[in-house]
Amino acid sequence: VQLVESGGGWMQAGGSLRLSCAGSGRTFSSYSVGWFRQAPGKEREFVASMRYDGTRTYYADSVKDRFTISRDNAKSTFYLQMNSLKPEDTAVYYCAAGGGWGSLAAVRRSSFYGVWGQGTLVTVSS
């Protein structure tokens, strides 16, 4: 599977953006998916993940109740709806796909995911 992201951009604090990640290949529905982000000068961090069948999700504490991960396997696409954006959400956001599922400790690791998107910049101004 290959992943192509879209939807990044600029937004004022309190606003919303939706990121999309389109997958290619017939096996997309067998992959668990995730979102990560990397702010300038910081390490890449886990944001959210969803099990291959859409029945389980995990979120980082920093985005819980503001961000929502979802997927549409019929379109081979998954999403990150970001509401109540804050300046500290400014980062390059990456989508990722990996086989299987696991605990939060497992799926929040970058090494869980074997396929990555190219990244899209989200800038939130105060």
C-alpha positions in Angstrom: 0.0 0.0 0.0 1.1 3.6 -0.6 -0.2 6.6 1.2 -0.9 10.2 -0.1 -1.8 12.9 2.3 -3.9 16.1 1.8 -5.6 18.8 3.7 -3.0 20.6 5.6 -2.8 24.4 5.7 -3.1 27.4 7.9 -5.8 28.0 10.5 -6.4 30.3 13.4 -6.6 28.9 16.9 -10.0 27.5 17.7 -10.6 26.5 14.1 -10.8 23.1 12.4 -9.0 21.2 9.7 -9.4 17.8 8.2 -6.5 15.7 7.0 -7.0 12.9 4.5 -4.7 10.0 3.7 -5.5 8.0 0.5 -4.2 4.5 0.3 -3.6 2.5 -2.8 -3.8 -1.3 -3.2 -6.4 -3.9 -2.6 -5.3 -4.7 1.0 -5.9 -1.3 2.5 -8.7 -2.6 4.8 -6.3 -5.1 6.4 -4.0 -2.3 7.7 -4.3 -0.4 10.9 -3.7 3.3 10.4 -2.2 6.1 12.4 -1.3 9.8 12.5 1.9 11.2 13.8 3.2 14.8 13.9 6.6 16.5 14.2 6.9 20.0 15.3 10.0 22.1 14.5 12.9 21.0 16.6 11.0 18.1 18.2 10.8 14.4 17.8 7.9 12.8 15.9 5.0 12.0 18.2 2.0 9.8 18.1 -1.4 11.4 17.6 -4.0 8.8 16.9 -4.5 5.3 15.5 -7.4 3.1 14.4 -7.6 -0.7 14.1 -7.9 -2.2 10.6 -11.6 -2.9 11.1 -12.4 0.5 12.6 -13.5 -1.0 16.0 -10.7 0.4 18.2 -9.0 3.8 18.4 -6.3 5.3 20.6 -5.4 9.0 21.0 -2.6 10.9 22.5 -3.7 12.8 25.7 -2.9 16.1 24.0 -5.5 15.7 21.3 -8.1 13.6 23.0 -11.6 15.1 22.7 -10.4 17.5 20.0 -9.2 15.2 17.2 -11.0 12.2 15.7 -9.6 9.5 13.5 -11.8 7.7 11.0 -11.6 5.6 7.9 -13.6 4.7 4.9 -12.3 1.3 3.6 -14.5 1.5 0.6 -12.5 4.6 -0.5 -9.2 3.3 0.9 -8.9 6.6 2.8 -8.6 7.6 6.4 -9.0 11.0 8.1 -8.0 13.1 11.0 -10.6 15.7 12.0 -8.9 18.3 14.1 -11.1 20.7 16.1 -10.4 23.4 18.6 -6.9 23.8 17.1 -4.2 25.3 19.3 -0.9 26.9 18.3 0.9 23.9 19.8 -0.7 21.7 17.2 1.5 23.3 14.6 3.5 20.5 13.0 4.1 18.3 9.9 1.5 15.6 10.1 2.2 12.1 8.8 -0.2 9.3 8.1 1.0 5.7 8.4 -0.2 2.2 8.0 0.8 -1.1 9.6 -0.3 -4.7 9.9 -2.1 -6.1 12.9 -3.1 -4.3 16.1 -1.9 -4.1 19.6 -1.8 -2.2 22.8 -1.4 1.6 23.0 2.2 1.1 23.8 2.6 -0.8 20.6 0.7 1.3 18.2 2.1 4.6 19.4 5.6 3.5 18.3 6.7 4.5 14.8 8.1 1.1 14.3 4.6 -0.4 14.3 4.0 1.2 10.9 5.7 0.1 7.7 4.2 2.6 5.3 4.2 6.4 5.6 2.8 9.3 3.8 4.8 12.3 2.7 3.6 14.6 5.4 1.5 17.7 5.3 2.1 21.0 7.2 -0.5 22.3 9.6 0.1 25.8 11.0 -2.1 27.2 13.7 -1.8 30.9 14.6 -2.8 32.5 17.8 
